[in-house]
């Protein structure tokens, strides 16, 4: 049966689409992108570089990496917001420690005033 005949009969929806890239290549490409991202943060063109190296269209590679990040729970937007939240909490923690030191010193001063003088 030809492709045209299958389309006419509506059987093309039943047949799975052929895979263009083997799973091993997909895993390797995603690993390469992730490694390059960790080695050089803020550098653009990683998808294009790896895609050219392995003969994969950059947008297809971008889709694979995005899917791998989502599966690993490392969405870049989520990671960036988590990093910002950690910085905010660390700053708040430092401010509270400083304030706690001031309050302890004030408590010692007031306690000294309450003690009877000999």
Secondary structure in CASP SS format (residue, H / E / C, confidence):
PFRMAT SS
TARGET T0000
AUTHOR 0000-0000-0000
METHOD secondary structure of the structure
MODEL  1
X C 1.00
X C 1.00
X H 1.00
X H 1.00
X H 1.00
X H 1.00
X H 1.00
X H 1.00
X H 1.00
X C 1.00
X C 1.00
X C 1.00
X C 1.00
X C 1.00
X C 1.00
X C 1.00
X C 1.00
X C 1.00
X C 1.00
X C 1.00
X C 1.00
X C 1.00
X H 1.00
X H 1.00
X H 1.00
X H 1.00
X H 1.00
X H 1.00
X H 1.00
X H 1.00
X H 1.00
X H 1.00
X H 1.00
X H 1.00
X H 1.00
X H 1.00
X H 1.00
X H 1.00
X H 1.00
X C 1.00
X C 1.00
X C 1.00
X C 1.00
X C 1.00
X C 1.00
X H 1.00
X H 1.00
X H 1.00
X H 1.00
X H 1.00
X H 1.00
X H 1.00
X H 1.00
X H 1.00
X C 1.00
X C 1.00
X C 1.00
X H 1.00
X H 1.00
X H 1.00
X H 1.00
X H 1.00
X H 1.00
X H 1.00
X H 1.00
X H 1.00
X H 1.00
X H 1.00
X H 1.00
X H 1.00
X H 1.00
X H 1.00
X C 1.00
X C 1.00
X C 1.00
X H 1.00
X H 1.00
X H 1.00
X H 1.00
X H 1.00
X H 1.00
X H 1.00
X H 1.00
X H 1.00
X H 1.00
X H 1.00
X H 1.00
X H 1.00
X H 1.00
X H 1.00
X H 1.00
X H 1.00
X H 1.00
X H 1.00
X H 1.00
X H 1.00
X H 1.00
X H 1.00
X H 1.00
X H 1.00
X H 1.00
X H 1.00
X H 1.00
X H 1.00
X H 1.00
X H 1.00
X H 1.00
X H 1.00
X H 1.00
X H 1.00
X H 1.00
X H 1.00
X H 1.00
X H 1.00
X C 1.00
X C 1.00
X C 1.00
X C 1.00
END
